[in-house]
Amino acid sequence: MAEYISKLQQLLEEGEFVVCSEMGPPIGADPDFIRKKADFLKGYVDAVNITDNQTAIVRMSSIAAAKIAADEGLEMIIQATGRDRNRIGIQSDLLGASALGLRNVLCLTGDHQCFGMDEGAKNVFDLDSVSMLSAARSMVDDGILLNGKEMDFPPKLFLGGAANPFADPFELHMMKVEKKVEVGMEFIQTQAIYNLEKFDRWMEEVRRRGIHEKCYIMAGILPTKSVKALRMMKKHVAGMDVPDEIIERMDRAEDKKEEGVRMAVDIIEHVRKIEGVRGIHLMPVAWEEITPRVVEEAGLYPRPEVSER
């Protein structure tokens, strides 16, 4: 039924190279914060992630923020993490998202609460990303909750997850990607890519295992505008791989912002040529206004419209 197919799913099924981006909700209840960010992205991306209390910091809920942005005309991807909710809360949120017309969900385990500012907060982690995907798949395909209860009106969702091509041990993380696909993941958004050589090798293994034929893969792109940010990611962000030559390139640049755009475009041009990469996921942290330039200079504008189904 066409009304249940998300725009993102339809574009991928039609073979388009998709462009996704990301938006962080405010630490507060101002809906105009979301509307202003939406203005930077409208017409330049096919879908936008709304993060779910990223780095374990309290923010406007992913579903509420996504609904505000959707009303502004954006295709949204809600994030759902297992850190803050048990299986009751997660399944309830998925039903609510579907009822609001939010069809795309990125299922994540979530950052540990130690990254945030609430020392007394208790992690839940009743479901991790794999078990959340499995539960959501059963809800969508079979109309059955984890407790075995059948639903009169199952949710209609396009289910995604994350993958880190740079995390060790390599084999263990690749097995986890395969497990996610096995239980129902339909699209992947990867960790931000700076080490192209290592990403190429990861994609070679993805193709060898046939993962690219079972799941749509979007390469993570994180435009940055400072040497400090690159060094911080290299030293302190788990799973990030920032080669020294990338840091040196930024350090040499007279205009750091312009170099950040150029670097992002260079990485996009590289990954577009890789068999199995079906799109990009832009993560311009607190720099959403740069998205139109990156998309245009990468030759990805204008964005395609979905066809009638």
N, C-alpha and C positions, 0 to 999 in steps of 0.2 A: 504494500500500500504506500503510494508515493508520499503521503503526508507524514509518514513515519521515518522516511529516509532523511538523514541530516544532509545539509549542503556539502559538508566536508566529505562524508561518505560517498556522495554522488560524484563529486569531482574526482576522487581517487578511483572509483569504479570506472569512470569514463577516461581514465588514463592521463589526466592533467597532472602537471608538476605543481604541487600545492605549496602555498606560503602560509605558515602559521606564525603567530607572535604570542606575546605574553603580557599580562597586566597584573600588577599587584594591587589588591584593594587597600583602602586607607586604614590607618589606625584611628578609627572614628566612624561616624555614621553619616557623613556627607555624601549624598548621591551624586552631586555635581562633580566630585573628584573623579568618579568613574566616567561621567559624561565627557569631561574635558579630555581624559585619556583616550576615550573612544574616538574623538574627533581626529586625533593624529593617525589612527589606524584605518578608519573607514575608507573602503575602496582600494586599499593597498594590500590587504591580507585576506585570506579565505576563511580563517578561523583564529580565535584568540583564546589562549588559556587564561583562566582566572585562578590564581594560586590559592591554596588553602592554608592560611596561617603559616606562611613560609617562615623557615628558621624558627618555628615554634613561638612566634610572636603574635599576640592577639590582634586580629584585623577583622574587618567586615567579612561576613561569611561568603564563601565562594559562590554559593547558589544565589544569594541575594544580589551580590555584585554582578554576577553573570546575567541575571534577569534585567537589571538596569541597563547593562550594555547591550543586551539583545533587543531591548525596546528602542535603542538608538540605531538599530540596523546591523549589528555585528553578529556573525556566527560564533557561538561560544563553545568552549571546552571547559567544563568544570573539573577541578581537581578534587579528588576524595582521598583522604589519608586515613590510615589505621591508627595513627598516634592518639587522636582525641576521642574516638568513638568506638563503642563495641559493635557487634554485628547487628544489634537492634537499630542503633542510630545510623549506621552506614546504609542498611537496606532501606530505612525510612527516607534518608536523604536521596537515594537513587530513585525511589518512587516519586518523591516530590519534584526532583529535577525533570523527570520525564513528563509529569503532569503540567509543568510550566513550559514544556516545549524545548527543554535543554537536552538535546539528544546525545551529545558527545561527552564522554567521561574519561579522565585519565586517572587510573587507579594506582596509588602510591602507598608505600609503607609509611613514609613521612619522616621528617627530621626528628631526632631525639630532642626531648624538652630541654636538655642541657644547653642547646644552642640559643635558647630564648631568654626571657627575663623573669619568668615565673618559677622561682626555685621550688616552690611547694607543689607545683603541678605534677600529677601522676600520669605517666604514659599508660595508654590502654593496650594497643597492639594486639587486640583480640584477633583481628585478621591482618595478615600481611598482604602485600600486593598480589601474590599468587592466589591466596585463598579468597581475596576480595574479587578478583577477576572470575574465579570459579563460581562464586556465589552470584555475581551479577549475570554471568552467562546462563545459569540455571533460571534466574528470574526472567530473563529476556526470552530464552528459547522454550523453557518448559513451564513458565508461569508458577514456579515453586520457590518458596522462601527456604532459608537454611533449616528452619524447624520442620519442614515438610508440608507446611500449609500451602494450599493452592490459592492462587489469586484469580479473581474474576476478570481483572484487566491488567495484564502484565506490562511492565515498562518497555519502552522502545528506545534502546540505547546503542551507540556505537562505541565500543570499548577499546581503550588504549592503555598503554603502560610505558614505562621508561626503560632505557638500557644505557649502560655505561661501557663504551668500547675500550676504555683505558684502565678499568679496574682490574686488580689482581686478587685472586688467581684467575687467569684468563678462562680456563676451561670451566671452572665453577660458575662464573658469571654467564658464559655462553649457554651452559646447561639451564640456568635460571631463565634466560630468554626463551629457550625452547619450551620450558615448562609453562611459561606464560602463554605462549602461542597455543600449546596443547590444551590449556583450560579455557581459552576463549579470547585472548587478546587479538584485536583486529588491526591496530596501528601502534607504531613505536615512535617515541620522540627520544633522541639520544642526548647524552651529556654534551655540553659545549665542546666543539672541535677546534683545537689549535694544532695538534700533532697530526698532520694529514697522512704521513707515512703509516702511522699506527692505525688510523682509521681505515686506510686502504686495506691493511692486513685483516682488520676485523670484518670488513665487508667481504673479503675473499672467503673467509670462514663462514659467514652468513650465507653466501651463495653456495658453498660446498654442502652445507646442511639443508639447503632449500628453504631457509626461513623467509627469504624475500618473496617467495611464491605463495606464502601463507599469510603474510602480514605486511602492511604498508609501512615503509621506513622513512622517517623524516629526520634529517641531519640537524643537530643543534648548532646554532650560530649565535655567539655572544659578542656583539659589537662593544668595544671598550674604548675609552678615551684617555687612559693614563698608564704610565709605567707602574705606578703604585698598585693599581688594580690587578695588573697581570702578575706582579710579584706576589701579591697577597693570595691570588688563586693558586699559584704554583706551590706556595709554601703551606697554606692553611686550609685549602678546600679539598676535602677528600675526594679522590677520583678524578681530579683535574690534572691534565697533562699539558703544561705550557712550556714548549721548548725554549731554550735560552736565546735562539736566534729570533724568536718572535719578540721577546723582551728587548733584545738589542735593536731590532728594527724600530720599535716604538720609541726607544730611548734616543735614537738618532734623529727622529722626525722633528722638524721645527714646529709643525702644527699637529699636535697630538690627536685632535678630534678628526681632522681630515685623514690622518693615517689610520685611525680606527675604522673609518668608513671604508677606506681602500682595502684594509686587511679583511674586513668582513666580506666585501665583494669578491676578493681573490679566493677566499675559502668557498664561497657559494659557487663560483665558476668551476672550481675543482670538483666539488661533490656532485654537481649536476651531471657530470660526465660518467659517474660511477654507476654501473649496472646494479639495479636493486634499490637505489635511492629514489624515492617517489615524491620528495618535497623537502622543505627546510622548516625549521622551527626557530624563529628569531627570538632571542631573549635579551632585549636592550634594557637591562636593569636600570630603572630610574632615568632612562634615556629614550622613552617611547617616541619622542618627536623626530628621532633620526630614522625611524622605520621607512617613511616614504622615500628618502634619499637612497637608502640601501637597496630597497626593492627596485627603484627606477634604474639605478646604476648597474644593478645586476641583470638588467634586461627582463625583469619579471613583472613589468607593468605595461598595459593594464591587466587586471586579473580577469579570468574567464567567468562567464555567467553559467549557471547550471541550466541544462536543457530541460524541457518539459518531459515528464515521465508519466 
